[in-house]
Amino acid sequence: MQMTPTRRAVFAISMLFMHLPVTQAGFLISTFEADVTIPIGHRCMGVLPLKSRSISDPLEAKGFVLLGSGKPIVVVAVDWCEIRNGAYDQWREALAAATETSRERVLVTSLHQHDAPVTDAGAAKLLRDVGLTNELYDEDFHQSAVAAVANAARKSIARAVPMTHVGTGQAKVMMIASNRRVVLEDGRVTFGRGSSSGGNKFHSNAPLGEIDPFVKTISFWNEETAIVAMSVYATHPMSRYGEGKVSADFVGLARRLRQQDLPNVMQIYASGCSGDITAGKFNDGSDEAREQLVTRLHDGMKAAWDATQKTAIRKLEFRSSPLKLEFYQHGDLEPEKLKSVVEDPKVRTEDRILAAMGLSSYQRVTSGQPIDFPCIDFGDTQLLLFPGEAFVGYQLMAQQMKPDSFVVSMGYGECWPGYIPMNASFGDGFHDKWLWVPFGSENRVQAVLQKLLSP
């Protein structure tokens, strides 16, 4: 049987290390990256009226491939707002084909910057059918970006090196994260503390609320040589947005500073479960505030790296459990209402786009396709990928389920659900047009987490 280039590369690398001790030769890792910056004139955040006018800094996809535990495992973090429904399948299928693995073993996470694209193949088709081609995103560009990332992942396997140790470290990040939930002076609850609301005295003075103050860094090593450092922190990654200036924002800028600090160690950043977390207490949207956020996150990432402790890798297991969330059918989200909005030329384009996204999510649920909820288990360390804009409570829940482990929770995997609030948040009256799942979703997520973290 003729071997593919990917299999030839894996076989050749395996032969090179076959005479090394098992703890050194058992696993391999490769790294890859690609530019995924949108073109000028492209819509950002799916529904922002002002399309891209300039590129403040590039958008990147950065990832790694783990080899030696069954089929390859791929992890990639993308400087995009959201990847949803059919587009999420396209990303994972392309990367799976490139690395000769299965779709569920490909973990794609968006960082969720708002001056970046939202992609959803189902919504794009609905819009194309009513004459709104490429209004949500440029489909040709999307195809080329996915192909570039997949090609980079494929080529990386020939450069794979032994992975002998995993490193873990964490540090508190100062003066970035704050919960959107605040209690007004009259006792009412609001979730109105947005990303740049720090110029409002009330929001600036309100308590932090529930957050996870730690940035967690998981790193992979070939003996004493670090290969990858992946940092994860729970906050919305925007200092400001909507001005037509494409940017990876303060999280991408902090990541690049870390790359300058350690040029030979691939620096990857992912947003944690941060649907209800913003920098709003500390950010007024000014240039000065953005620079402060960059510095604070960079300092936290550096401190987490400095606190890193290494352990030999003796276990690498992949688990995935299907998560079925219901579609939140109510009022404006009734399928027929969504369809009528999509088809009405008198309705504002941005509202038609949002309706198409909702209808695409409804179609996803009714098709019976669940969300793949993955976990990579290194023994004393677990890496999880949550769907959508999961609230920070889910991240804290995962840590509480396995208190003696180093649990790293990425958010913004399959993003069709939009916000995934805790049950208590519904009780507080949380509601948003970017919410496509109902009360009770917490129970379903919790049940899947218990399966993933119980071994």
C-alpha positions as a printed Julia matrix, in Angstrom:
455×3 Matrix{Float64}:
   0.0    0.0    0.0
   1.38   3.38  -1.0
   2.0    5.67   1.98
   0.78   9.26   1.95
   3.29  12.08   2.65
   1.87  12.51   6.14
   2.21   8.84   6.98
   5.72   8.72   5.51
   6.71  11.65   7.73
   5.3   10.06  10.87
   6.92   6.71  10.04
  10.32   8.27   9.37
  10.25  10.24  12.62
   9.16   7.16  14.56
  12.1    5.16  13.15
  14.53   7.88  14.21
  13.42   7.66  17.83
  12.63   3.93  18.1
  15.82   3.2   20.07
  15.19   5.89  22.69
  13.54   5.08  26.06
   9.76   4.83  25.87
   9.21   7.93  28.02
  11.22   9.95  25.5
  10.08   8.38  22.25
   6.39   7.8   22.87
   5.04  11.16  21.71
   5.84  13.76  19.09
   4.73  17.34  18.55
   4.81  19.75  15.62
   3.79  23.39  15.4
   2.22  25.44  12.64
   0.88  28.91  11.94
  -0.69  30.89   9.11
  -1.9   34.4    8.39
  -5.72  34.58   8.31
  -6.15  38.36   8.05
  -9.37  39.36   6.33
  -9.27  41.63   3.26
 -10.31  45.27   3.25
 -14.07  45.59   2.83
 -14.82  42.45   4.85
 -17.47  42.46   7.58
 -16.37  42.04  11.19
 -18.19  40.31  14.05
 -20.76  39.14  11.53
 -23.07  42.11  12.02
 -20.97  45.26  12.46
 -22.22  47.91   9.98
 -18.75  49.33   9.3
 -16.67  46.88   7.28
 -12.89  46.64   7.49
 -11.09  49.78   6.34
  -7.54  49.14   7.55
  -5.35  46.47   9.13
  -4.0   47.6   12.49
  -2.27  44.27  13.02
  -2.63  40.83  11.42
  -4.91  37.95  12.38
  -3.17  34.63  12.92
  -3.95  30.95  13.35
  -1.42  29.16  15.57
  -1.51  25.52  16.56
   0.17  22.19  17.2
  -0.21  18.52  16.31
   0.23  15.76  18.89
   1.39  12.38  17.61
   1.83   9.01  19.27
  -1.55   8.37  20.9
  -3.68   6.85  18.2
  -4.61   9.22  15.41
  -3.08  12.71  15.52
  -4.65  15.38  17.73
  -4.75  18.92  16.34
  -5.22  22.12  18.37
  -5.45  25.53  16.67
  -6.36  28.96  18.02
  -7.65  31.47  15.48
  -7.79  35.27  15.72
 -11.4   35.29  14.51
 -14.58  36.22  16.3
 -16.51  32.97  15.8
 -16.51  29.85  13.61
 -19.95  28.28  13.55
 -22.0   25.39  12.17
 -20.92  24.28   8.69
 -17.86  26.52   8.74
 -16.7   24.79  11.92
 -17.06  21.46  10.13
 -15.06  22.83   7.19
 -12.17  23.84   9.44
 -12.04  20.53  11.25
 -12.5   18.4    8.14
  -9.72  20.22   6.3
  -7.32  19.88   9.21
  -8.31  16.26   9.74
  -7.63  15.43   6.08
  -4.31  17.28   6.18
  -3.08  15.4    9.25
  -4.88  12.09   8.56
  -6.99  12.07  11.67
 -10.7   12.18  12.46
 -12.79  15.31  12.76
 -13.51  15.01  16.48
  -9.76  14.99  17.2
  -9.38  18.49  15.74
  -9.86  21.27  18.31
 -10.52  24.68  16.73
 -10.97  27.65  19.06
 -11.64  31.27  18.14
 -10.19  34.0   20.32
 -13.36  36.08  19.75
 -11.88  39.45  18.86
 -14.72  41.57  17.44
 -12.67  43.32  14.76
 -12.43  39.92  13.06
 -14.82  37.68  11.09
 -17.69  35.37  11.97
 -18.09  32.41   9.6
 -21.13  30.14   9.31
 -21.64  28.12   6.12
 -25.34  27.52   6.77
 -26.02  31.2    7.33
 -23.94  32.11   4.26
 -26.1   29.84   2.09
 -29.32  31.29   3.48
 -28.05  34.77   2.7
 -26.73  33.78  -0.71
 -30.16  32.43  -1.62
 -31.7   35.88  -1.02
 -29.04  37.84  -2.87
 -26.74  38.65   0.07
 -23.67  36.76  -1.14
 -20.54  37.33   0.97
 -22.36  39.71   3.32
 -21.57  37.64   6.4
 -18.09  36.7    5.17
 -16.16  36.28   1.93
 -16.56  32.58   1.17
 -13.64  32.41  -1.25
 -11.36  34.05   1.29
 -12.61  31.64   3.95
 -11.81  28.67   1.75
  -8.29  29.93   1.06
  -7.66  30.69   4.76
  -8.76  27.21   5.82
  -6.6   25.67   3.1
  -3.57  27.71   4.21
  -3.92  26.59   7.83
  -4.48  22.95   6.83
  -1.45  23.05   4.55
   0.68  24.5    7.34
  -0.46  21.73   9.68
   0.3   19.06   7.07
   3.8   20.39   6.42
   4.55  20.68  10.13
   4.39  16.94  10.71
   7.67  16.42   8.85
   9.28  18.7   11.46
   7.8   16.93  14.49
  10.1   16.45  17.48
   9.89  14.27  20.59
   7.58  15.52  23.33
   8.87  14.28  26.66
   7.46  16.68  29.25
   4.43  18.83  29.91
   4.8   22.08  31.83
   2.12  23.83  33.85
   2.13  27.25  35.45
  -0.36  29.9   36.44
  -0.34  33.47  37.7
  -2.86  36.12  38.6
  -3.6   38.72  35.96
  -4.09  42.13  37.48
  -6.8   44.62  36.51
  -8.28  43.08  33.35
 -11.2   40.73  33.99
 -14.52  41.8   35.48
 -17.92  40.16  35.34
 -20.59  41.73  33.16
 -23.09  41.18  35.96
 -23.48  44.15  38.31
 -26.21  45.1   40.75
 -27.71  48.53  40.2
 -28.35  50.95  43.03
 -32.04  50.02  43.07
 -31.19  46.32  43.44
 -31.88  45.29  39.85
 -29.31  43.11  38.09
 -27.79  44.17  34.78
 -25.28  42.45  32.51
 -24.43  45.77  30.92
 -20.77  46.1   31.9
 -19.37  45.84  28.39
 -15.79  45.66  27.19
 -15.09  49.41  27.23
 -17.52  50.59  29.9
 -14.77  51.67  32.3
 -15.45  55.3   31.42
 -18.73  54.92  33.29
 -18.07  55.61  36.97
 -20.68  53.13  38.17
 -19.27  50.25  36.11
 -15.72  51.19  37.03
 -16.49  51.22  40.75
 -18.68  48.1   40.81
 -17.11  44.94  42.31
 -15.2   42.52  40.09
 -17.87  39.87  40.38
 -17.15  36.22  39.62
 -13.98  35.78  37.55
 -11.09  33.35  37.23
  -8.11  35.59  38.03
  -5.48  33.16  36.74
  -3.87  32.85  33.34
  -2.88  29.23  32.9
   0.03  28.23  30.67
   0.48  24.67  29.46
   3.76  23.97  27.68
   5.28  21.02  25.85
   8.96  20.17  25.98
  11.61  18.02  24.36
  13.67  17.38  27.49
  15.02  20.86  28.39
  13.84  22.54  25.19
  10.43  24.15  25.22
   8.45  23.74  21.98
   5.05  25.31  22.68
   3.56  27.53  25.38
  -0.21  27.9   25.3
  -1.73  30.5   27.63
  -5.45  30.64  28.42
  -7.25  33.43  30.26
 -10.96  34.11  30.7
 -11.96  37.5   29.35
 -13.58  38.98  26.29
 -10.53  40.02  24.26
 -11.61  43.52  23.2
 -10.4   46.9   24.27
 -12.53  48.56  21.6
 -14.0   47.63  18.23
 -16.31  48.63  15.41
 -14.1   51.3   13.81
 -13.19  49.22  10.75
  -9.67  48.58  12.07
  -8.87  44.87  11.9
  -6.91  43.75  14.95
  -6.06  40.8   17.18
  -6.56  43.35  19.98
  -4.79  43.3   23.32
  -4.65  39.51  23.61
  -2.94  39.12  20.23
  -0.57  41.99  20.97
   0.37  40.44  24.33
   0.94  37.08  22.64
   3.31  38.72  20.16
   5.28  40.29  22.97
   5.7   36.86  24.51
   6.85  35.56  21.13
   9.52  38.27  21.13
  10.5   37.23  24.66
  10.88  33.57  23.61
  11.38  33.5   19.83
  12.09  29.76  19.73
   8.96  28.75  21.67
   5.66  28.85  19.77
   3.36  31.18  21.7
  -0.35  30.39  21.48
  -3.17  32.17  23.28
  -6.77  31.05  23.71
  -9.7   32.73  25.42
 -11.17  30.85  28.35
 -14.86  30.55  29.21
 -15.6   34.24  29.15
 -19.1   34.87  27.84
 -19.83  36.98  30.93
 -16.32  38.4   31.42
 -14.98  41.68  29.99
 -12.31  44.26  30.74
 -15.1   46.77  31.37
 -14.15  47.71  34.9
 -10.65  48.7   33.82
 -11.05  49.8   30.2
 -12.48  53.02  28.8
 -11.66  52.22  25.17
  -8.73  54.63  24.89
  -5.36  53.9   23.28
  -3.76  54.21  26.7
  -6.13  51.64  28.19
  -5.35  49.18  25.39
  -1.64  49.48  26.05
  -2.23  48.9   29.75
  -4.25  45.76  29.0
  -1.48  44.47  26.73
   1.12  45.03  29.44
  -0.96  43.44  32.21
  -1.75  40.32  30.18
   1.85  40.03  29.0
   3.06  40.3   32.59
   0.61  37.63  33.71
   1.65  35.27  30.91
   5.31  35.79  31.76
   4.67  35.13  35.45
   2.78  31.92  34.59
   5.72  30.84  32.45
   8.17  31.63  35.23
   6.08  29.49  37.59
   6.09  26.5   35.23
   6.76  23.05  36.65
   7.63  20.19  34.29
   6.62  16.56  34.55
   7.45  13.65  32.27
   4.58  12.68  30.0
   3.49   9.13  30.72
  -0.09   9.49  29.51
  -1.75  11.12  26.53
  -5.39  10.25  26.02
  -8.09  11.84  23.93
 -11.74  11.73  24.9
 -14.76  13.34  23.31
 -18.37  13.28  24.37
 -21.37  14.51  22.38
 -23.14  17.55  23.82
 -26.71  18.16  22.71
 -28.03  21.63  23.43
 -31.56  22.73  22.59
 -32.34  25.66  20.34
 -33.95  28.53  22.26
 -37.26  28.93  20.42
 -38.99  32.05  21.63
 -40.47  35.18  20.07
 -37.93  36.5   17.6
 -36.18  33.12  17.41
 -39.17  31.19  16.11
 -37.92  29.54  12.9
 -40.65  31.05  10.73
 -39.92  34.5   12.13
 -36.22  34.08  11.41
 -36.97  32.93   7.89
 -39.21  35.91   7.24
 -36.51  38.33   8.42
 -33.87  36.7    6.21
 -36.14  36.98   3.18
 -37.37  40.55   3.74
 -35.36  43.06   1.62
 -36.78  45.93   3.66
 -35.04  44.73   6.81
 -31.59  46.08   7.67
 -28.85  43.81   6.26
 -27.23  43.28   9.65
 -30.54  42.08  11.11
 -31.0   39.67   8.21
 -27.49  38.32   8.83
 -28.21  37.72  12.51
 -31.48  36.0   11.64
 -29.64  33.75   9.16
 -27.17  32.81  11.87
 -30.03  31.92  14.19
 -31.8   29.9   11.51
 -28.56  28.09  10.67
 -28.2   27.11  14.32
 -31.79  25.9   14.38
 -31.11  23.76  11.33
 -27.99  22.39  12.99
 -29.95  21.27  16.04
 -32.82  19.76  14.06
 -30.34  17.82  11.91
 -29.35  15.94  15.06
 -25.65  16.81  14.9
 -24.32  17.23  18.44
 -21.4   19.37  19.54
 -18.16  17.43  19.97
 -16.85  18.23  23.46
 -13.18  17.16  23.62
 -10.66  16.61  26.39
  -6.94  15.93  26.03
  -5.73  14.17  29.17
  -2.05  14.22  30.19
  -2.65  12.55  33.55
  -2.34  15.45  35.98
  -3.3   17.99  33.31
  -6.41  18.23  31.16
  -7.13  20.52  28.2
 -10.84  21.12  27.49
 -12.6   22.94  24.66
 -16.01  24.42  25.54
 -18.46  25.51  22.87
 -19.63  29.07  22.29
 -19.52  31.89  24.79
 -19.66  29.67  27.85
 -19.83  31.68  31.08
 -16.86  31.6   33.44
 -18.83  29.46  35.9
 -18.28  26.46  33.61
 -14.53  26.89  33.78
 -14.66  27.09  37.56
 -16.97  24.06  37.59
 -14.44  22.0   35.64
 -11.66  22.95  38.06
 -13.82  22.01  41.04
 -14.57  18.61  39.5
 -10.85  17.78  39.41
  -9.25  19.89  42.17
  -5.98  17.96  42.22
  -5.43  18.45  38.5
  -4.36  21.35  36.29
  -7.49  21.87  34.21
  -7.19  24.28  31.29
 -10.49  25.39  29.75
 -10.64  26.99  26.31
 -13.86  28.61  25.15
 -15.28  29.49  21.73
 -15.11  26.09  20.08
 -18.24  25.36  18.05
 -19.91  28.75  18.39
 -23.47  28.19  17.18
 -24.98  28.4   20.72
 -23.73  31.95  21.25
 -23.86  32.67  24.97
 -24.17  29.64  27.25
 -25.25  31.15  30.59
 -25.45  29.4   33.92
 -28.96  28.63  35.14
 -28.6   31.37  37.78
 -27.9   33.91  35.02
 -31.26  33.18  33.46
 -32.72  33.72  36.92
 -31.06  37.13  36.96
 -32.78  37.99  33.71
 -29.88  37.52  31.31
 -31.01  37.88  27.72
 -29.19  38.79  24.55
 -29.73  38.65  20.79
 -26.57  36.48  20.67
 -28.23  33.79  22.8
 -29.5   30.66  21.02
 -29.73  28.12  23.88
 -32.29  28.03  26.74
 -32.35  27.64  30.49
 -31.16  24.17  31.48
 -28.11  24.14  29.21
 -25.95  24.15  32.34
 -27.31  20.74  33.33
 -26.36  19.26  29.96
 -22.86  20.75  30.02
 -22.3   19.59  33.58
 -23.27  16.01  32.69
 -20.78  15.91  29.8
 -18.03  17.44  31.96
 -18.51  14.71  34.53
 -18.01  12.07  31.82
 -14.9   13.78  30.45
 -13.23  14.41  33.81
 -14.22  11.3   35.74
 -11.53   8.87  34.4
